[in-house]
Amino acid sequence: MRALFSVVAAIVLIGPITCVSAADTNSSPYAGQQMRTIKALSADDIAALRDGDGIGMAKAAELNGYPGPRHVLALAQELQLTKGQAAQVTTIRDRMSAAARPLGDELIERERSLDRLFAQHDITSEQLTTATTAIGDVQGRLRAVHLAAHLETRALLSPEQIAQYEKLRGYADAGNPNHDHPAVHRH
């Protein structure tokens, strides 16, 4: 009888947890995002795009030993940048931001247009293809701007500075950083 009581007690206690857990499984990670002005972009995404930030578009460079100009400047003291390096990286950052901001604005507007088409419940296959192709084009150009800035920045740094950058950013501990890339000579 005592064993039966234990089983019944376990069912009574675990049952509600299982029901709550099952209900959570049906909830979408998108829940709450339907209230966004542009469904595909958070307010932080929009602010970052308007500010010329990369929002992860340069990960291929960043995580393969090509430091970003903004982060390099933020770590200028730790990297022991020379005045000349700092000036050159500042120029790269400024040029990147100047090119990225209008592309970010364009991407926001294209996403807003796509969102509007779906919100009107009257989108056609042709409109979908046109809108997403345009978004892809802008994303590609924006990504190229950010990746090019990483490429230019790396060319200005010594191998020691790149290694220090990776250490400071937390990449050096994550495996085999930068070993597949030839050393870059300073210009």
N, CA, C and O of each residue as an XYZ file, in Angstrom:
748
protein
N       0.826     -1.198      0.000
C       0.000      0.000      0.000
C       0.863      1.251      0.000
O       0.562      2.235     -0.676
N       1.930      1.193      0.764
C       2.824      2.336      0.846
C       3.455      2.623     -0.521
O       3.613      3.785     -0.894
N       3.821      1.564     -1.276
C       4.402      1.715     -2.605
C       3.387      2.364     -3.547
O       3.741      3.222     -4.355
N       2.134      1.951     -3.438
C       1.085      2.525     -4.273
C       0.902      4.002     -3.957
O       0.736      4.818     -4.864
N       0.931      4.348     -2.676
C       0.814      5.739     -2.267
C       1.963      6.571     -2.856
O       1.745      7.695     -3.307
N       3.175      6.023     -2.850
C       4.341      6.721     -3.407
C       4.176      6.975     -4.898
O       4.499      8.056     -5.390
N       3.677      5.984     -5.610
C       3.467      6.140     -7.056
C       2.410      7.194     -7.329
O       2.596      8.047     -8.198
N       1.307      7.149     -6.602
C       0.228      8.125     -6.778
C       0.740      9.524     -6.440
O       0.431     10.483     -7.148
N       1.518      9.648     -5.365
C       2.060     10.953     -4.982
C       2.983     11.484     -6.068
O       2.955     12.675     -6.376
N       3.795     10.619     -6.647
C       4.708     11.033     -7.721
C       3.930     11.513     -8.935
O       4.293     12.515     -9.551
N       2.878     10.815     -9.277
C       2.057     11.213    -10.426
C       1.401     12.561    -10.158
O       1.352     13.415    -11.043
N       0.903     12.754     -8.956
C       0.249     14.011     -8.596
C       1.243     15.171     -8.669
O       0.903     16.263     -9.124
N       2.460     14.925     -8.221
C       3.466     15.986     -8.223
C       4.061     16.223     -9.607
O       4.273     17.374     -9.989
N       4.332     15.176    -10.360
C       4.997     15.296    -11.664
C       4.002     15.661    -12.764
O       4.378     16.325    -13.730
N       2.771     15.252    -12.644
C       1.764     15.505    -13.676
C       1.661     16.956    -14.083
O       1.737     17.253    -15.275
N       1.488     17.890    -13.131
C       1.396     19.307    -13.514
C       2.674     19.820    -14.175
O       2.619     20.651    -15.082
N       3.809     19.328    -13.721
C       5.073     19.756    -14.328
C       5.133     19.309    -15.775
O       5.561     20.068    -16.645
N       4.705     18.080    -16.039
C       4.700     17.556    -17.401
C       3.758     18.366    -18.276
O       4.082     18.648    -19.430
N       2.596     18.746    -17.748
C       1.642     19.536    -18.529
C       2.209     20.910    -18.850
O       2.076     21.389    -19.976
N       2.840     21.550    -17.866
C       3.449     22.856    -18.096
C       4.561     22.729    -19.121
O       4.691     23.563    -20.017
N       5.363     21.678    -18.985
C       6.471     21.454    -19.914
C       5.948     21.241    -21.332
O       6.517     21.769    -22.287
N       4.873     20.477    -21.474
C       4.301     20.239    -22.794
C       3.747     21.531    -23.377
O       3.866     21.773    -24.578
N       3.143     22.362    -22.535
C       2.622     23.640    -23.020
C       3.758     24.537    -23.491
O       3.625     25.232    -24.498
N       4.882     24.525    -22.761
C       6.031     25.342    -23.157
C       6.607     24.902    -24.494
O       7.124     25.727    -25.247
N       6.523     23.619    -24.796
C       7.068     23.079    -26.035
C       6.342     23.663    -27.247
O       6.938     23.829    -28.311
N       5.069     23.970    -27.087
C       4.291     24.503    -28.199
C       4.512     25.995    -28.409
O       4.159     26.524    -29.463
N       5.081     26.674    -27.439
C       5.324     28.099    -27.545
C       6.475     28.359    -28.511
O       7.489     27.663    -28.471
N       6.328     29.329    -29.351
C       7.344     29.672    -30.346
C       8.388     30.608    -29.759
O       8.067     31.458    -28.928
N       9.640     30.456    -30.187
C      10.641     31.430    -29.755
C      10.351     32.823    -30.318
O      10.956     33.807    -29.892
N       9.433     32.901    -31.267
C       9.050     34.182    -31.862
C       7.938     34.883    -31.084
O       7.600     36.030    -31.376
N       7.367     34.187    -30.086
C       6.257     34.767    -29.329
C       6.660     36.136    -28.793
O       7.720     36.292    -28.188
N       5.808     37.111    -29.023
C       6.066     38.480    -28.596
C       6.640     39.342    -29.711
O       6.511     40.566    -29.688
N       7.274     38.700    -30.685
C       7.886     39.465    -31.770
C       6.866     39.950    -32.798
O       7.193     40.781    -33.645
N       5.657     39.448    -32.734
C       4.624     39.885    -33.675
C       4.259     41.349    -33.473
O       3.590     41.947    -34.317
N       4.692     41.925    -32.365
C       4.413     43.333    -32.093
C       5.496     44.262    -32.652
O       5.351     45.483    -32.597
N       6.560     43.700    -33.179
C       7.626     44.531    -33.743
C       7.123     45.305    -34.946
O       6.235     44.849    -35.666
N       7.692     46.467    -35.154
C       7.353     47.261    -36.334
C       7.775     46.525    -37.597
O       7.016     46.449    -38.563
N       8.992     45.984    -37.587
C       9.502     45.148    -38.678
C       9.786     43.797    -38.050
O      10.701     43.670    -37.236
N       9.022     42.801    -38.414
C       9.076     41.515    -37.719
C      10.463     40.865    -37.750
O      10.854     40.231    -36.769
N      11.206     41.002    -38.827
C      12.499     40.334    -38.972
C      13.630     41.045    -38.241
O      14.726     40.495    -38.127
N      13.389     42.260    -37.741
C      14.442     43.035    -37.091
C      13.994     43.509    -35.716
O      12.912     44.075    -35.561
N      14.842     43.269    -34.722
C      14.556     43.787    -33.385
C      14.908     45.274    -33.349
O      15.551     45.791    -34.263
N      14.491     45.937    -32.309
C      14.851     47.352    -32.136
C      16.368     47.499    -32.051
O      16.927     48.467    -32.567
N      17.037     46.543    -31.404
C      18.504     46.572    -31.328
C      19.132     46.387    -32.713
O      20.116     47.049    -33.042
N      18.566     45.488    -33.521
C      19.064     45.290    -34.891
C      18.958     46.579    -35.691
O      19.896     46.968    -36.386
N      17.816     47.233    -35.590
C      17.590     48.472    -36.337
C      18.571     49.543    -35.893
O      19.165     50.227    -36.726
N      18.743     49.693    -34.589
C      19.682     50.697    -34.073
C      21.103     50.391    -34.539
O      21.835     51.302    -34.927
N      21.497     49.129    -34.506
C      22.840     48.740    -34.928
C      23.047     48.996    -36.421
O      24.100     49.488    -36.826
N      22.056     48.666    -37.230
C      22.166     48.912    -38.672
C      22.267     50.408    -38.964
O      23.044     50.823    -39.824
N      21.502     51.199    -38.268
C      21.558     52.655    -38.462
C      22.892     53.236    -38.012
O      23.338     54.263    -38.524
N      23.526     52.565    -37.046
C      24.813     53.025    -36.529
C      25.992     52.501    -37.346
O      27.139     52.872    -37.098
N      25.706     51.638    -38.321
C      26.775     51.090    -39.151
C      27.445     49.868    -38.572
O      28.506     49.461    -39.046
N      26.837     49.266    -37.541
C      27.403     48.067    -36.928
C      27.191     46.855    -37.832
O      26.311     46.846    -38.693
N      28.008     45.847    -37.616
C      27.976     44.664    -38.464
C      26.973     43.613    -38.072
O      26.690     42.726    -38.877
N      26.422     43.663    -36.887
C      25.495     42.672    -36.329
C      25.831     41.242    -36.764
O      24.967     40.492    -37.218
N      27.092     40.894    -36.613
C      27.527     39.528    -36.897
C      27.858     39.238    -38.349
O      28.186     38.100    -38.685
N      27.780     40.235    -39.218
C      28.026     40.003    -40.639
C      29.483     39.702    -40.964
O      29.779     39.184    -42.040
N      30.390     40.015    -40.057
C      31.814     39.798    -40.325
C      32.393     38.654    -39.504
O      33.604     38.601    -39.290
N      31.546     37.736    -39.039
C      32.036     36.624    -38.235
C      33.068     35.779    -38.978
O      34.010     35.280    -38.363
N      32.907     35.612    -40.274
C      33.881     34.827    -41.036
C      35.276     35.409    -40.894
O      36.255     34.665    -40.840
N      35.375     36.709    -40.834
C      36.669     37.366    -40.642
C      37.059     37.349    -39.166
O      38.140     36.882    -38.806
N      36.188     37.851    -38.334
C      36.472     38.008    -36.902
C      36.941     36.709    -36.256
O      37.890     36.709    -35.472
N      36.287     35.623    -36.577
C      36.591     34.351    -35.917
C      37.686     33.560    -36.614
O      37.996     32.437    -36.218
N      38.266     34.140    -37.643
C      39.380     33.503    -38.349
C      40.634     34.364    -38.348
O      41.478     34.241    -39.236
N      40.754     35.225    -37.363
C      41.985     35.981    -37.195
C      42.075     37.292    -37.942
O      43.176     37.783    -38.187
N      40.941     37.874    -38.311
C      40.903     39.169    -38.994
C      40.160     40.159    -38.091
O      38.937     40.275    -38.170
N      40.884     40.860    -37.249
C      40.251     41.764    -36.277
C      39.432     42.879    -36.922
O      39.745     43.358    -38.012
N      38.381     43.275    -36.220
C      37.545     44.372    -36.684
C      38.070     45.710    -36.212
O      38.605     45.806    -35.107
N      37.931     46.748    -37.025
C      38.493     48.050    -36.669
C      37.916     48.646    -35.386
O      38.660     49.247    -34.611
N      36.639     48.500    -35.143
C      36.041     49.067    -33.929
C      36.609     48.410    -32.678
O      36.925     49.085    -31.698
N      36.735     47.095    -32.720
C      37.257     46.383    -31.560
C      38.748     46.658    -31.377
O      39.229     46.760    -30.249
N      39.474     46.775    -32.480
C      40.900     47.092    -32.397
C      41.082     48.450    -31.731
O      41.939     48.604    -30.860
N      40.295     49.422    -32.127
C      40.408     50.754    -31.518
C      40.012     50.727    -30.042
O      40.602     51.434    -29.225
N      39.020     49.917    -29.705
C      38.623     49.801    -28.299
C      39.733     49.167    -27.460
O      39.831     49.420    -26.259
N      40.558     48.352    -28.092
C      41.656     47.661    -27.404
C      43.015     48.264    -27.754
O      44.046     47.615    -27.579
N      43.020     49.493    -28.245
C      44.258     50.125    -28.729
C      45.382     50.079    -27.702
O      46.523     49.779    -28.053
N      45.086     50.367    -26.459
C      46.121     50.382    -25.429
C      46.667     48.974    -25.187
O      47.880     48.778    -25.123
N      45.767     47.996    -25.053
C      46.182     46.625    -24.792
C      46.980     46.038    -25.960
O      47.876     45.217    -25.766
N      46.637     46.478    -27.178
C      47.336     45.995    -28.377
C      48.602     46.786    -28.666
O      49.377     46.437    -29.557
N      48.801     47.852    -27.906
C      49.951     48.742    -28.079
C      50.045     49.248    -29.526
O      51.089     49.177    -30.173
N      48.910     49.758    -29.994
C      48.888     50.338    -31.336
C      49.796     51.560    -31.370
O      49.852     52.339    -30.419
N      50.501     51.710    -32.476
C      51.263     52.933    -32.669
C      50.277     54.035    -33.051
O      49.131     53.751    -33.400
N      50.716     55.277    -32.988
C      49.843     56.379    -33.403
C      49.460     56.223    -34.872
O      48.326     56.503    -35.261
N      50.407     55.778    -35.676
C      50.131     55.570    -37.096
C      49.096     54.478    -37.319
O      48.192     54.632    -38.140
N      49.229     53.371    -36.588
C      48.243     52.293    -36.706
C      46.868     52.781    -36.271
O      45.870     52.529    -36.946
N      46.821     53.472    -35.150
C      45.537     53.969    -34.655
C      44.886     54.897    -35.665
O      43.676     54.829    -35.879
N      45.667     55.757    -36.284
C      45.129     56.679    -37.291
C      44.607     55.911    -38.500
O      43.536     56.221    -39.020
N      45.367     54.903    -38.951
C      44.936     54.130    -40.115
C      43.687     53.299    -39.820
O      42.787     53.204    -40.655
N      43.635     52.697    -38.627
C      42.458     51.905    -38.261
C      41.250     52.820    -38.081
O      40.129     52.433    -38.410
N      41.463     54.011    -37.568
C      40.373     54.986    -37.449
C      39.821     55.333    -38.831
O      38.608     55.432    -39.012
N      40.706     55.516    -39.793
C      40.281     55.801    -41.167
C      39.464     54.640    -41.728
O      38.434     54.852    -42.368
N      39.924     53.421    -41.487
C      39.190     52.235    -41.954
C      37.808     52.193    -41.303
O      36.803     51.979    -41.981
N      37.764     52.397    -39.991
C      36.483     52.377    -39.274
C      35.534     53.441    -39.809
O      34.355     53.169    -40.033
N      36.041     54.639    -40.012
C      35.197     55.726    -40.491
C      34.675     55.459    -41.901
O      33.514     55.729    -42.207
N      35.541     54.930    -42.744
C      35.128     54.597    -44.116
C      34.089     53.470    -44.096
O      33.107     53.507    -44.838
N      34.317     52.467    -43.237
C      33.368     51.361    -43.104
C      32.007     51.882    -42.636
O      30.973     51.540    -43.212
N      32.014     52.700    -41.604
C      30.756     53.231    -41.069
C      30.021     54.086    -42.095
O      28.799     54.005    -42.222
N      30.768     54.899    -42.817
C      30.151     55.767    -43.833
C      29.499     54.945    -44.936
O      28.454     55.329    -45.462
N      30.105     53.820    -45.287
C      29.523     52.958    -46.323
C      28.398     52.091    -45.757
O      27.426     51.803    -46.454
N      28.527     51.674    -44.496
C      27.552     50.750    -43.905
C      26.236     51.418    -43.529
O      25.179     50.800    -43.656
N      26.277     52.652    -43.073
C      25.042     53.303    -42.610
C      23.960     53.394    -43.692
O      22.819     53.006    -43.443
N      24.289     53.891    -44.876
C      23.215     53.944    -45.881
C      22.742     52.556    -46.307
O      21.569     52.372    -46.631
N      23.646     51.585    -46.309
C      23.226     50.218    -46.635
C      22.341     49.666    -45.521
O      21.369     48.964    -45.797
N      22.664     49.975    -44.271
C      21.809     49.575    -43.153
C      20.432     50.183    -43.265
O      19.426     49.509    -43.042
N      20.386     51.468    -43.613
C      19.089     52.131    -43.806
C      18.300     51.481    -44.936
O      17.089     51.282    -44.834
N      19.007     51.153    -46.013
C      18.344     50.502    -47.148
C      17.813     49.128    -46.747
O      16.705     48.752    -47.130
N      18.601     48.381    -45.978
C      18.161     47.063    -45.529
C      16.924     47.176    -44.638
O      15.986     46.390    -44.769
N      16.926     48.135    -43.751
C      15.759     48.355    -42.885
C      14.522     48.634    -43.733
O      13.459     48.060    -43.495
N      14.658     49.503    -44.709
C      13.504     49.852    -45.554
C      13.029     48.670    -46.390
O      11.826     48.480    -46.572
N      13.953     47.888    -46.891
C      13.558     46.702    -47.682
C      12.852     45.676    -46.798
O      11.877     45.053    -47.219
N      13.348     45.503    -45.575
C      12.672     44.587    -44.636
C      11.294     45.130    -44.265
O      10.338     44.366    -44.128
N      11.194     46.442    -44.106
C       9.899     47.063    -43.799
C       8.911     46.819    -44.953
O       7.738     46.528    -44.716
N       9.378     46.937    -46.171
C       8.517     46.704    -47.337
C       8.051     45.257    -47.396
O       6.877     44.989    -47.653
N       8.967     44.325    -47.157
C       8.591     42.906    -47.163
C       7.572     42.631    -46.059
O       6.582     41.935    -46.283
N       7.813     43.169    -44.888
C       6.892     42.991    -43.770
C       5.507     43.525    -44.131
O       4.491     42.891    -43.850
N       5.484     44.700    -44.758
C       4.215     45.327    -45.151
C       3.444     44.440    -46.140
O       2.224     44.305    -46.045
N       4.174     43.840    -47.088
C       3.513     42.959    -48.058
C       2.832     41.781    -47.360
O       1.708     41.414    -47.703
N       3.514     41.197    -46.386
C       2.904     40.093    -45.652
C       1.764     40.580    -44.758
O       0.744     39.903    -44.632
N       1.930     41.740    -44.144
C       0.895     42.278    -43.260
C      -0.404     42.558    -44.023
O      -1.493     42.460    -43.456
N      -0.288     42.904    -45.298
C      -1.463     43.186    -46.127
C      -2.150     41.912    -46.607
O      -3.243     41.967    -47.170
N      -1.503     40.753    -46.381
C      -2.050     39.447    -46.781
C      -2.357     39.364    -48.267
O      -3.311     38.708    -48.683
N      -1.537     40.035    -49.055
C      -1.803     40.069    -50.491
C      -0.507     39.928    -51.285
O      -0.419     40.429    -52.406
N       0.487     39.264    -50.734
C       1.780     39.139    -51.390
C       1.723     38.030    -52.445
O       1.095     36.990    -52.248
N       2.384     38.280    -53.545
C       2.454     37.289    -54.614
C       3.846     36.647    -54.633
O       4.779     37.150    -54.006
N       3.969     35.564    -55.339
C       5.272     34.900    -55.484
C       6.287     35.828    -56.129
O       7.455     35.854    -55.741
N       5.832     36.586    -57.117
C       6.728     37.516    -57.797
C       7.218     38.613    -56.853
O       8.401     38.954    -56.844
N       6.300     39.158    -56.063
C       6.684     40.191    -55.089
C       7.653     39.627    -54.057
O       8.616     40.289    -53.670
N       7.394     38.411    -53.620
C       8.268     37.756    -52.655
C       9.678     37.599    -53.222
O      10.660     37.922    -52.553
N       9.773     37.110    -54.434
C      11.080     36.919    -55.069
C      11.800     38.248    -55.245
O      12.994     38.349    -54.963
N      11.096     39.254    -55.704
C      11.701     40.574    -55.900
C      12.193     41.149    -54.579
O      13.314     41.651    -54.494
N      11.364     41.077    -53.561
C      11.720     41.662    -52.258
C      12.895     40.938    -51.611
O      13.823     41.577    -51.113
N      12.858     39.608    -51.618
C      13.934     38.870    -50.951
C      15.241     38.936    -51.732
O      16.320     38.908    -51.140
N      15.154     39.023    -53.038
C      16.374     39.192    -53.842
C      17.014     40.543    -53.539
O      18.234     40.641    -53.409
N      16.203     41.568    -53.429
C      16.720     42.905    -53.097
C      17.334     42.919    -51.696
O      18.388     43.520    -51.488
N      16.686     42.264    -50.741
C      17.228     42.183    -49.382
C      18.561     41.452    -49.400
O      19.521     41.895    -48.769
N      18.627     40.349    -50.110
C      19.867     39.583    -50.204
C      21.004     40.395    -50.816
O      22.152     40.304    -50.383
N      20.667     41.183    -51.824
C      21.672     42.037    -52.461
C      22.227     43.065    -51.478
O      23.439     43.264    -51.398
N      21.345     43.710    -50.739
C      21.788     44.718    -49.763
C      22.598     44.048    -48.657
O      23.640     44.565    -48.253
N      22.135     42.914    -48.171
C      22.876     42.200    -47.134
C      24.274     41.823    -47.625
O      25.249     41.940    -46.882
N      24.368     41.379    -48.854
C      25.661     41.010    -49.421
C      26.607     42.196    -49.515
O      27.785     42.086    -49.176
N      26.090     43.331    -49.975
C      26.927     44.524    -50.061
C      27.341     45.021    -48.682
O      28.481     45.442    -48.487
N      26.418     44.973    -47.726
C      26.722     45.399    -46.366
C      27.752     44.477    -45.725
O      28.677     44.935    -45.054
N      27.588     43.198    -45.933
C      28.549     42.236    -45.382
C      29.931     42.446    -45.986
O      30.934     42.371    -45.277
N      29.993     42.703    -47.272
C      31.277     42.950    -47.928
C      31.977     44.172    -47.350
O      33.199     44.170    -47.202
N      31.226     45.210    -47.022
C      31.798     46.415    -46.409
C      32.470     46.052    -45.090
O      33.603     46.459    -44.833
N      31.777     45.294    -44.263
C      32.330     44.924    -42.958
C      33.505     43.957    -43.093
O      34.510     44.113    -42.400
N      33.395     42.977    -43.959
C      34.489     42.022    -44.142
C      35.734     42.705    -44.702
O      36.852     42.390    -44.293
N      35.548     43.628    -45.623
C      36.686     44.350    -46.200
C      37.413     45.162    -45.131
O      38.639     45.269    -45.162
N      36.676     45.728    -44.198
C      37.306     46.497    -43.116
C      38.157     45.596    -42.226
O      39.224     46.003    -41.766
N      37.695     44.389    -41.986
C      38.486     43.429    -41.214
C      39.757     43.049    -41.971
O      40.832     42.941    -41.382
N      39.622     42.851    -43.261
C      40.777     42.509    -44.099
C      41.818     43.623    -44.064
O      43.010     43.360    -43.901
N      41.372     44.852    -44.216
C      42.286     46.000    -44.181
C      42.937     46.154    -42.809
O      44.124     46.465    -42.709
N      42.164     45.938    -41.770
C      42.684     46.101    -40.413
C      43.772     45.081    -40.114
O      44.808     45.427    -39.545
N      43.553     43.862    -40.483
C      44.552     42.805    -40.226
C      45.888     43.153    -40.870
O      46.945     42.898    -40.294
N      45.840     43.729    -42.053
C      47.069     44.055    -42.782
C      47.926     45.088    -42.046
O      49.117     45.223    -42.325
N      47.322     45.809    -41.114
C      48.047     46.843    -40.367
C      48.655     46.334    -39.064
O      49.475     47.021    -38.455
N      48.266     45.155    -38.638
C      48.673     44.649    -37.336
C      49.799     43.626    -37.446
O      49.927     42.921    -38.447
N      50.596     43.566    -36.414
C      51.654     42.546    -36.354
C      51.029     41.221    -35.931
O      49.937     41.207    -35.364
N      51.707     40.115    -36.198
C      51.196     38.823    -35.728
C      51.005     38.805    -34.204
O      50.080     38.168    -33.701
N      51.868     39.493    -33.487
C      51.741     39.548    -32.034
C      50.477     40.309    -31.622
O      49.789     39.913    -30.681
N      50.181     41.383    -32.316
C      48.967     42.144    -32.007
C      47.718     41.328    -32.322
O      46.738     41.372    -31.578
N      47.752     40.592    -33.412
C      46.610     39.739    -33.770
C      46.419     38.661    -32.705
O      45.292     38.397    -32.284
N      47.513     38.038    -32.270
C      47.425     37.014    -31.221
C      46.877     37.612    -29.925
O      46.058     36.989    -29.250
N      47.324     38.803    -29.584
C      46.830     39.475    -28.377
C      45.346     39.817    -28.527
O      44.573     39.656    -27.583
N      44.956     40.280    -29.690
C      43.549     40.592    -29.970
C      42.695     39.344    -29.742
O      41.666     39.400    -29.069
N      43.129     38.224    -30.306
C      42.363     36.984    -30.162
C      42.269     36.560    -28.700
O      41.236     36.060    -28.254
N      43.341     36.762    -27.972
C      43.334     36.435    -26.546
C      42.358     37.340    -25.799
O      41.542     36.862    -25.011
N      42.441     38.636    -26.046
C      41.574     39.599    -25.367
C      40.099     39.396    -25.707
O      39.230     39.623    -24.866
N      39.822     38.978    -26.916
C      38.436     38.767    -27.351
C      37.915     37.385    -26.952
O      36.737     37.085    -27.148
N      38.798     36.538    -26.388
C      38.364     35.227    -25.918
C      38.409     34.145    -26.965
O      37.833     33.076    -26.765
N      39.082     34.389    -28.088
C      39.138     33.396    -29.160
C      40.327     32.459    -29.026
O      40.263     31.323    -29.494
N      41.385     32.895    -28.413
C      42.617     32.108    -28.353
C      42.440     30.825    -27.557
O      43.147     29.846    -27.796
N      41.514     30.817    -26.622
C      41.297     29.635    -25.800
C      40.359     28.633    -26.465
O      40.165     27.534    -25.944
N      39.788     28.983    -27.578
C      38.732     28.172    -28.174
C      39.228     27.164    -29.205
O      38.433     26.711    -30.029
N      40.457     26.809    -29.195
C      40.911     25.799    -30.143
C      42.192     26.182    -30.810
O      43.209     26.414    -30.156
N      42.141     26.249    -32.127
C      43.335     26.445    -32.934
C      43.282     27.786    -33.642
O      43.107     27.830    -34.860
N      43.427     28.883    -32.906
C      43.246     30.186    -33.524
C      44.382     30.561    -34.459
O      45.561     30.432    -34.129
N      43.995     31.023    -35.616
C      44.934     31.718    -36.484
C      46.094     30.873    -36.999
O      46.985     31.409    -37.659
N      46.113     29.580    -36.724
C      47.248     28.761    -37.135
C      47.235     28.427    -38.610
O      48.274     28.098    -39.181
N      46.090     28.507    -39.226
C      46.001     28.205    -40.653
C      46.232     29.423    -41.523
O      46.157     29.332    -42.748
N      46.513     30.565    -40.907
C      46.666     31.801    -41.652
C      48.109     32.249    -41.608
O      48.727     32.254    -40.543
N      48.650     32.621    -42.742
C      50.034     33.094    -42.736
C      50.164     34.405    -41.974
O      49.222     35.193    -41.885
N      51.332     34.613    -41.438
C      51.584     35.867    -40.719
C      51.508     37.029    -41.700
O      51.902     36.905    -42.860
N      51.008     38.136    -41.230
C      50.894     39.327    -42.048
C      51.982     40.304    -41.648
O      52.252     40.491    -40.461
N      52.593     40.912    -42.612
C      53.635     41.898    -42.328
C      53.000     43.272    -42.313
O      52.092     43.561    -43.092
N      53.488     44.113    -41.420
C      52.958     45.464    -41.303
C      53.370     46.285    -42.517
O      54.449     46.120    -43.086
N      52.467     47.166    -42.880
C      52.710     48.054    -44.028
C      53.119     49.404    -43.554
O      53.368     50.295    -44.367
